[in-house]
């Protein structure tokens, strides 16, 4: 989905890359398909997209969706998307188009592609119950194969590579990821003294305070497969089945609440009702009292990415600074204060039990 009020630059990828079916794309199309046509389809900030139509031996029409990018970053984007969408499809086949392949054009070594089955989609977003159920099932069934947070390959949110280094704790995994986005945002928008101070507060105080309790004091979270960028622009409704479809994933194995970050901003069509419905199906992690603040922290990372992707547009920087101020002010004492409070509560409980 393209919003010209956010970014009105032309796509860097030339149109002619989707005016024909390259030989290496053809190799990824199922055998027995006779090509009929290729035409541009949809819109994207960073890629060219097209629909390929063919027929099988019975004359039945088969359609495929082609996404094309260029350069080293484009190659990484297509590689990461293929592996993200494959993981999602393997966990729940009905929630996403079937990935078919990825690679580099035979005719141009600087042009790279991702190919999947084509689904005609409506112009709307999935209803609250259907999408919430689908996402909850993805988080339940998409388990980390080695029990670690992260992902086997680098994935890209837009044109930004994510830190998917595999970690034993969610705090370490999230810290590495958001630090990379802080760096990218500063490179895109320039140094800002307040941003630098807030960044320090987020890294040193807020993250330990909000994420460490998830995996200490008897609490534990399991890394699960997340889409990674689940805003309304990356979801739709299958026109044939009426069921939700998700796409353009930049997956990782993460805390399940992380996927709810794009549902927080009021600018998005998928919002609070979806969060409320999801939580009926997949509960908040302990400590539950921190849920909204964790959601705000995860949204900081989401908005940092948006700011980094659109140099010169300070809309997202201003949004993220506001959210960061609230978190840094609220948790200025960090984890040490929380840990001390928990210890004092534990001692009080033990005293009560001893008196009994």
Order of alpha helices (4+ residues) and beta strands (2+ residues): alpha-beta-beta-beta-alpha-beta-beta-alpha-beta-beta-alpha-alpha-alpha-beta-beta-beta-beta-alpha-alpha-alpha-alpha
